[in-house]
Amino acid sequence: MKPKQFERWSKIRAKGQLSYVITQSLILSCGMLIGLLIDFYVANNDIKLSLFFYNKMPIIIFTVVFTPFLVLLFWYIQEVKFENNHN
């Protein structure tokens, strides 16, 4: 871990794991959902939001439920790098 990365992670770490997981999960989930919406709009000429949610509901649920687990994995990876650099 480079010194700049070390300092950045120290600041993120000070805010806490829950804060990190919530903010990063929201960012990733919103980004993926916006991407799905754009893809749906490009593929269909007449966009109806209800049709989008009907067709993409399993993907939306999967994204919202499993993104926090993915972000938690990122947290632990960064923690290992931080601890290895700290010691």
N, C-alpha and C positions, 0 to 999 in steps of 0.2 A: 504494500500500500504506500503510495507516494505521500509526502507530508501534507499536500493540499487535500488529498482524499481523506487522510487521517483526521485533519481538522474538521472537514465537512461532516464526516460521519460522527465525530464527537458532538457536534452541534445537533445533528439529527437524533443521536442517541440520548442526548440530554432531555429532549422533548418527550421521549418515551416510546415504547413499542406500540401501544394502542394508537397513539396519534399517527405514527408512521403507517401502520396497517390500514387505518381508516382512510387517511388522505390518499395514499398510493392506490388503494383498492378503488376508491371513487374515481381517481384520474384514469386508471386503466379501464374500468368498467364503462365510464362515459365515452372514452375514446373508441372502445370496441363497438359500443352501441351506435355511436355517430357513424362509424365506418359501415356498420350493417345498414343503417338508414340510407346512407349515400348509395350503397350498392343496390338496395331495394329500389331506390328512386331511379337509378340509371337503368335497371333491368325492366322496370314497369313504367309505362307512359303516364298512366293515371294513378297517382299515389293516394292511397287512403290509409291514414294512420292506423285505423282499426284492422285493416288487412295486414299491415306490417306486423303488428303485435300478434295477430292470430298465427301468421306463418312463422314467425321467429321466436315465439314464446319459449320453446325448449332451449334455444341458444341463449336467450336473455336470462333465463333462470340459471342455466349452467354458468354463465359469465358472472352474474351477481353472487352466486353461492361460492364458487371455487376461486375467484380472484383473491379473496383474503388469504386463502391457503397458499397460493402462489407468492403473494407478497410476504407472508410469514416466512416462507422458504428463503426469499431474498434477504430478509432481516437476519436470519441465522447464518447465511453465507457471509454477509458483511460483518457480523459479530465474530466469526471465526477469523476472518482477515484482520479485523481490529485487534483481537486478542493476540494473534501471532505477531503482529507488528508492535504491540504494546509491551510484550514480554521480551 
